[in-house]
Structures are given as structure tokens and as C-alpha cells.
Amino acid sequence: QSSLDRLLIGLSPIVEQAQLDLGGTDSADDIANLAVEVNVFAGIQKLLLYSESIREKVKSAEVEVHGAIYDIASGEVKFLGQH
């Protein structure tokens, strides 16, 4: 199994969550687009879960954690908001 295969298997819960959020009737493109956003927020959750120092700074309002998606084709950044 390649590194890419292992990475893609790890994204299965993200894709499943996107499908649930969409109701299961959307296109593969719609699911993929939402899965990217779900993955950003999952990454933020893991960051806060595993980094006590960041979690404490967020609690004390010393720092804010924001999610964003960079579109490599257009160069645009879509900000998803603060967590």
C-alpha cells in the first residue's frame, strides 16, 4: 500500500461526514468540495486537541485559529472563519 493510499484511506471519515452533511444526493464534485472544508475544520480540531499551548492561548484569547482554503489554480484564498 502506497503512502497516497494510506492518506486517502485516512480521509474516508471526512468524505463520509461531507456526504452526511449534504444528505447523500449530491454530485462527487459537491462532496469533494465540502470534504475539503470538513477537513480544514477537522485539522483545527486536531490542532486544539493535541496542542495544549495553542489550546490555552485560544482560551485566553491570545490567538485565534482560522480555517482557509487556498485555490492553487486561481491563487484565491477562501476564509472559512474562526474556530
N, C-alpha and C positions, 0 to 999 in steps of 0.2 A: 504494500500500500504506500503510495507516494505521500509526500508532505502535503500536497494540494488536496489529495483525497481526505486526509485526516482533518485538514482545515474545513473542508466543505461538510464533512460529517458533523463537525462541531457547530456548524451553522444551522443544522436541522431544527433545533428548538426555536431559533429566530424566525425561520421561514414558517414554521407551524404557527407561531404567535401572529405573524402577519396575516396568514390565511384565516385564522380565527377572527382577528380584528376586522377583516374585510367581509366576513360572512361566507367565504368559500366559493363565491360565484364570479370572482374577478379573473382577469387575464394573468398570464405568467408575468407580464411586464408590470402590472399593477402590484402583484405580490412581491416581485423583486424590489420595486421602488419603496414599498412600505417596509420590507425586510431591512433595507439599508437604514431607515430611520429607527426601527426597532433595535437594530444592532448598535447604533450610536447610544441609545439610552441604556441598553444592556451594558455597554462598556463603561458608562458613567456609574451605573450601579456597582459594577465590579470594582471600579476605582475607589468608590466610597466605602465599599465593604472591606477591601484589603489594605487600604492605606489609612491607618489611624491618624497620621499627621494631617492629611488632606481633609479627612472627615471632621477633625476638630477645628480646622481653620474654616471650613464651610459652616459649621455650627456657630462659631464665634463671629461670623460674617467678615472674616479677614480676606477670604477669597470666594469667588463664585465659580461654579463649573457650568459651562455652556456647551451644548451639543451643536455640531455643524457638519455639513456635508460639502465636500469640495468636488465640483464637477470638472474633471480633468479636460474634457473637450471644450468647454466654454470658459473655464477659468473662474466661474462664479462660485460663490460660497452661499449656501442656504443655511441660515441660522435657525436652529430648532428650539432654542430657548434655554432657559436656566433650569437646572435641576435642584 
